[in-house]
């Protein structure tokens, strides 16, 4: 079973840039803002993230001016970081919050930094003060949280009184929670901020950074946003609503949620396993399958008091059945070509008046299996499936999905279409006599 989600109403808001802000969407490290350091060792990748791209083992850094004139303001830094390896003393990153000089590899640096990685299994995000060759640990987040490859968001604040507060998201999560705090007023220089990567050759391109921000403390005035709607495909009586930030507990009311088609308000509303960025609504009866449904959400409020506009989503809890999708054409022997590309393809027809997500579905061609990924077939629509190498030949012929190869036997064979639970939806056995 697959869940199909159609966004009916969704607003995207963004924060204004601070004195230091780079989301790397311009693909440029030399302008607005201007980074300095080992520019040849970094790239902006296709996902518009800053990525280490060194040629050999070593250390590499980037920095930029922080433009904060003194310590008489409450300041915050935030960023996203990913290390696609298990960190160690030979492979780790430092994010310098403040430094007295732009060369972050200079032995005389005075500043504060967060370290991501150490030996053994107790790796944690840690705040250090550096005074030349003396590094002093000030506070530490959850032990072991980054012992394996990780993908997290960070925010750290410093008040005028010198109180530091460290917030971290769970691995792969976007919601920040406070994990450590301390007081330190030893250093007062806010000249530069930046990053340092220490790496072996095997990890020379496995550090990633994004959304780097540094300025006076940001006040949240942005309402929460919904990032996903997930009906329970097993029990069919629950829907999980995923937000991009923590939601105030006062929103946990049944009257704030409603599904049409006679379902009405849920019987129970809770945070999902205590996660305050996810709300699960539960009904006494199962939701209808293969029927377009509309979920209405009212008064969703984040913990800063920002209220999301009333929002509606359309979704379908799809349950596959025999002949929902059929194999409508098989091009087994495309040569000689007659008004079509000289390439094998299989055409699928969706017989339902709703789109169907085919992610994880398979085509069994004789003894070979081909898996479909990240593709949907439109309501009452058609989908051409061909090899990756031949995809360009079918431009203009409609919706296309690709597999590694087809290799259909000219003399004939059986082709089966199976859903993501390996259930046969349709099959055809053809021969060269057709």
N, C-alpha and C positions, 0 to 999 in steps of 0.2 A: 504494500500500500504506500502511496506517496501523497504528500500534502501539497496542494497548489495554492499559492498566495498571490492575490492581486491587490496592489496598493490602491485604494480609492482616494485617500486624503493623507498627504504627508508633507510636512513643511520642514525645510532644512535651513538652519540658522548657523551662522559662524561668528566667532569672536573677532574683534578687531585686533590688528597686530600690535604687539608690545614693542618695547625698545629692542628686544631680541626675539625674532620669530622667524622660523624657516620650516615650511612644510614641503619644500623641494619640488613643488609642482611646476616651477619654471625650468627645472632641469639644470639650473646654473648655480655653481658654487662661487662665482667670482663677482656677482652683482646682486645687490638687494636681497639678502645681505652679502657682504664680502667676507669669505672665509680665507684664512691664510694657513700656511703649514705645508703638510705633505699632500698637496692637491693631486699629484700623480698617483697616489695610493688609494683614492676614493673616486666613486662614480655616483651619479643619480641613476638608479636602475629603472626598469620599465614600470615598476609599481610606484615610481616617484618617491623612493626612499633613499636615504644616504646609505651607501654600502661600501665597506672596505673592499678594495680590489688591488691588493698589493701583488708584486711579482715573486716575492720570496719572504721567508720568515723574518720577523723583526718587530719594530715599533713604529707606529705612525700616528700623527696628531693633526687636528684641525682646531683653529680657534678664531674668535672674532671679538671685537670690543663689546663690553657690556653696557657702557654709557650710563652707569649710575654713579653720580658724583660723590655720594657719601652714604653713611649707614643710617641716616635719619628717616628711613622709610621701611615699612614692612615689605619684604621682597619674596617672590616665589619663582621657582624654576619647575618646568614640567617637560616631559619628553616620552617618547616610546622607544624601547630598545629590544632587540632580539639577538640572541647568540645561538646560532644553529649548530651547537656542539655542547658537550659537557665541559663547563669551565674548569680551569685549573690555574696554578701559579704561572704556567707558561702560556695560557690563553684566557685573557680577561680584558675587560674594558674599564676605563676610568672616565667619568663625566665630571669635568671641572666646573663647579658652580661659580667660583671666583678665583682669580689668579692675579698676581701682581705683574705678570709678563705674558706676552703672547706665545712664546715658545714654551709649550707645556712640558717639553722634555728637558728643559734647562734644569741643571742640578740645584739651582738656587731658588726654585719656585716657592713662593709663599701663597697659600690658598687653601680652599676646601674642595674636596671631591667625593663623589660616590664611587665605590668600587663594586664591580660585578664579576665575581669569580675568585676561587681559591682552591687549594688542594683538599682532598678527602670529600666528605659528603655533607658538610655543614655550611655550604655556600649560602651567604645571605647578602642582601643589599646593605652596604655599610658606609657610614659617613666618617670621613677622615679629615683631620687638619694636617696640612703639610707645611713644614718649615725647613726648607732645604732638604737634607737627607733624613730628617726626622718626621715620621708619620705617626700621628696619634689617633687611635680609634675613639670616636665620640659617641656613636650609638649604632645599633644594628637592628635590622628588620628580622623577619621570621627565619630561624635557622633551617637550612636545607631547602629553602623555597626555590633557589636557582642552582641546585646541585646538578641538574640535568639541563639540556637545552631548553631555552625559555623565550617567552614573548610577553612582555609586561609594559605597563605604563607607570610612570613615576611622577610624583609631585613632592617638592620639598619647599618649605617656607622658612624664612628667617625674620623674626620680629626685631623691632628697634632695640629691645632689651636683650637680644642675642639668643632667643629661644628658637631652636631648630625643630621642625616637625616633619617627619618623613611619612609619606603615603605611598602605598604600592597597590597595584591591581593583582588579582590572581593570574596565574599563567594562562594566557589567551583570553583574559577577561578585560573589560574596560572600566569596571567599577573600582574606585580607589577607596582604601580603608587606611586609617592611621595605624602605623606599625611601630614607630619609635619617636622619642623626642629627647632633647638634651639642651643644655645651655652652654654656649661658648662665645666669648667676645674678644678672643685673643687677637684676631686679625680684622682689619677694617678696610682693606683695599678691594675695590670692585672694578678692576680694569678690564678683565677678559673672562670669557667663558669658552668651553670647548670640550673636546673628547680626545682620549688616547687609547689606542688599541695595541695590545701586546699579543703576539700570535706566532704559532708554528706554521710551517708551510702548508700543512693540511687544512688550516683554518684561515688562510690569508684572504678569503672572500666570504666569510660567514658571520660578519658583524653587520648589523643593520640599525639605523636610527631614523626617527621621524618626529615631526611636530615639536621641534625644539623651541621653547619659550622661556624668556627670562625678563622680569619686570616687576613693578609694584604688584602686590597681591591682587589677583583677579577676582572680582566679585561676580558670582554666577547670577546672571539675569536671563538665562536661556531656558525655556521650558524643556521638559524631557522629550525624547523622541523614541518611537517604537522601532526596533530593528528587526523583529521577527515575530511571527504568530505560528505556534506549533501545536496543532491538535494531537491528542494522544491516539496514535494509529492502532493501538492494541485495545484499550478499554473503550475508546470512542466517546467517553463522557467528560473529557478534560481538554482545556486549551491553556497552553502556557504563553504568556505575553512577555516578550523580552524587551527591556528598556536599555537605553544607553547610559543610564545613571541610576543611583538609588532613589527609590520612591518613598514618599512619606507614608507612614503606617495608617494615617487617617483615610487613605484612599482605599483601604481594604474593606470595601462595602459592596454587597451584592447589587445594590441599585446602580452602581457605577458601570456595570457591564450588562450587555444584553445581546442575545443572538436571535435573529428573526426566524421565520418558519415555525412559529409556535413554541420555540425553546424558551424565550423570555430571559429573566434574570437567573444566574446560577444559584445553586443552593449553598455553595461554600466558596469563599475566596481566601487564598493564603499566599504568603511569599513562598516561592518554590525552594524547598529544602533550606529555608532560612535566608536565601539569597534575596536581598532587598532590591535587586534590579530586575527580578523576575516575579511575575504574579501568575498563579495558576487558578483558573476558575473551573469549578466542577459542577456537573449537572446530575440529577437523579436518574435521568434516562440518557441513552446513547444519542449522539448527534447523528442526523441522517447522512448516509454516505452517497457519493455521486450526485450531490445536490448543491448548487451554489448557495452559500450562506453569507450573511452580513453580520459582522461583530461590531457593535457600537461601544465606545469607551468614553466615559465622562469623568471630568475632574481629576485626571491623573496629575499629581503634584510632586515635584522633586523635594528633596530635604531642605532646599533653600527657599521653598515656598513658591516656585514658578509653576504655573498651571498650564498644562497642555490644552490646546483647543480640542473641543469634542471631535472625535475622530472615528471614521468607519473603515472597515476592511472587508473585502470580499474574499472568501476562501472556499475550497472544496476539499472535503475529506474523501479522497478517491480510493476505491477498492476495486482492483482489477477483476475483470470477468472475461470469459471466453468470447472471442470475436469483437472485443472493444476496439481493437486495432487489428487490421488484416494486412497481409502481404499482398499488395495489389498488382505489382509488376516485378518481374525478375529479368534483368538483362544479363544473360549468361554468356552470350557470344556477340559482342558488339561490332565485330569486323565481318564483312565490310559495313562501315557506318552509313546509315540512311537517315539524314536529318536529325541526328543525335550525336553527341560526343562518342568517340571510339573508346569507351570505358565501361566497365561493369558497374551496375548499380542495382539496388533493391529499393522499391518504393513501398512505403507504408501509408495506409489510409486510416485516419481516426474517425470512427463511426459515431462518436459521441459529440454532443453539443457542449463540450467543455474541454479545455486544454488538459493534456496529460503529461506529467513529468516522466521521462523515460530514463532518467539517471539510474544506472545499475541494471537496466534491462539488457538482455543478450540476444544475439542472433546466432543460432546453432546452424552452421553451414556444413553439412556432412558431419565429420568428426571434429571440426574446428569451431571454437566459440569466440565471438566478437562482442565486447562489452561497449554499450553506449554510455557516454558521460556528458553531464551538464547540458542536456538537450530536452526540449519539450516539443510536443506536436500540437499544433493549434486545433481548436475546436472545429470539427468537420474538415480538418486540413490534411495535407499530404506532407510526407517527409522523404527526401531522397537520401539514401545511404550509399556512400562510395568510399574509396580509399583516400587517405590523406593526400597521396601524390596526385590524384585525379580531381580533387575538389575544385580547383580553378576552372576546370572544363565545364562545370555545371552552373557557373555564374549566370543568373538570369532565368534559371529553370525552377526557382522556388526555394523553399527551405531545404537546407542540406545538413546532414550529420556525417561525420567521418569516423572510420575505423582504420586500424593499421593496414588491413588488406581484406579483399573479399575472396578471391580465388575460387570462383564458382565453377564447378565442373561442367564443361560444355555438354556432355552426354546426359546430364541430369542427375539430380540428387534431392535429398529432403532438406528443406530450410525451415527452422522453427524459430518463432518469436516467443521469448519467455520474459516474464516480469522480474522484478528485483527479488522476488521470493522463489524464483526458478519454476514458476507455474507457467505451463504452456498457454499462450493466448491465441496463437494461430500457427498453422504450419501448412506448407505446400510441398508436394513431391512432384517434380516435373521431369520430363524426358526430352530427348532431342527430337521425338516424334511430334511434339506440340507445334 
